[in-house]
């Protein structure tokens, strides 16, 4: 509780079952199994969480800043109370399949080549999130806001959008929208 955990390699050190209001700074979790761990009101700064196996992991009011999260599968996480925010994170190949991400903020998140089929961006603020070669088939953006994605550079078959958000699909095409 209320710890600052710096430069720990969790390939060597074991995780505790619960963390409350802790900050993880420059820690390595890469490839580790962190199942059934509860992170509540925690912050991860410049951590490597690539290929983490997060089976039944709880992320409650967690902030990720400048983290590398390539290949992390959030669909295996405990979905009850999932509340996360991403700032300037690399989320390539991350999975959010069939997840409801209400209130999630993806600020400066890189979704390059990420698999997000059937993801539900419920009331998500996607300001500065970038999508490139991303599978967004059947994804639901109907209540998302501030997104910009190029339909020619992403897979969007049967994705859902609100008519009020269509401008975000035209941004990459160089089309000017006038009221």
N, C-alpha and C positions, 0 to 999 in steps of 0.2 A: 504494500500500500504506500502510495506517495513516494515511490523510488525513482531515481534516475539510473537507468541501466545503460552503460556505455560500452561500445566495442566488444560485446560478448558474442562469441561464436557458439550458437546453440547446437552445432554439430558435436561440440565437446561438453558444454554445460547443459544440464537438464532444466526444463521449464517447470515452474510451479503450476499448480492447477488453477489458481486465480490471481489476477492482477487488477488492482483498482487504482485509478489515477496515476499510473506509471508512465514514464517516458522512456522509450527505447531509442537510443541514439547510435547510429552507425553499427547496428547489430546484424549478424548474419544468421538467417533462418533457412537459407537456401537448401532445398531438397529434404527438409526435415518434416517429420510427422508431428504436428502440434494438435492432435485430436483431443477433444474434450477440455480444452483450456478456455477459460473465460477471461476476456479482455474487456474491462468496463472503464469507460472514460479515460482511455489510454491514447498516447500519441506515439507514432512511429516516425522517426526522422532519419532520412538517408539510410534506411535499412534495406537489406536484400532479402526479399521474401519469394524469390523465384522458385517455382516448382514445389512450393510448400503443400503438404497434404494436410488440409484443415478439416478433417472429418469431425463433425459435431462441435467445431470451435464456435464460441460465441463472441461476436464483435458488437459491443454495445457502446454507442457514442465514441467511436474510434476514429482518429484522424491520422491519415497517412500523408506525409509530406516528403517529396523528393525521393520516393522509394522505388526500387526495382521490383516489380511483381509479375514477371514474365511467367506465364503458364499456371498461375494460381487458380484453383477451381473453387470459387465461392459457392457453387451449388451444393457442395458437400457440407457447408457450414450449417450451424444451427440457425434456422431462418426465423425463429421466434425472437423478435426484438432486434433484428439486424439493423444497425444504424452506423453507417460509415461515411467518411468524406475523404476524397482524394484530391490532393493539390500537387500538381507537377509530377505525377507518377507515371512510370512506364508500365502499362497494363497489357502488353502484347501477349496474345494467346491466352488471356485470362478468360475464365468462363463464368457467366452470370445467367445460364440457361434457366428459363421459366421463373426467374426471381422477380419479386416485387421490390422495387428500390425506392419506395416513397420517401421523399425528402433527401435523398442521396445527392451530394454535390460532387461533380466531377470537374474540378477546376484545373485546367491545363493537363488533363489526362490524355495519354496517348493510347488509343485503341487500335493501333496498327496491327493488322492480321489477327485480331481478337475474334473469338467465336462467341457470338451473342444471339444465337437463334432463340426466338421466343422470349427474349429478355423483356421485362416490363419496366420501362423508365417512368414509373408513376410519380408525377410531380417533381421530376428531377431537373435540376439546373445544370445544363451541360455547357455552361459558359467556357469557352476556350478548349473544350474537349475536341480531340481530333480523331476522325475515323478514316482509315485508309485500308483498303483490302480487308474490310471487316465483314463477317457474316452476320447480317442483321435480319435474316429472313424471319418473318412472322413476329418481329420485335414490335413492341407497342410504345410509340412516341406520342400517343394522343394527348397526354397531359404534360409532356416534357416541354421545356422552354430553353431558349438560347442555344439551340444546336445549329450546326452548319455541317452538312455532309454532302458529298458529291455522289449522286446516284450512279454515275459511270464508274466510280472507283470502289463501290461497295455492293454487297449483295443485299437487295431490299425486297425480294419477292414476298408479297403478301404482308409486308410491314404496314403498320397503322400509324397515320399521322392526322392531326387535326388540321382543318383547312386554315386555321390561324397560324400554324407552324410551317406552312408550305414554303415560306420565304427561306427557311433554313435549308431546303433542298435545292434552291435556285442559286444560292450564294456562289458555289463553285463553278457555276456555268456562265458567270459574267452577265447575268440578266438583272436589269434594274427593275425593282418592283415599285410602282407608283400607286398611291391611294386615290 
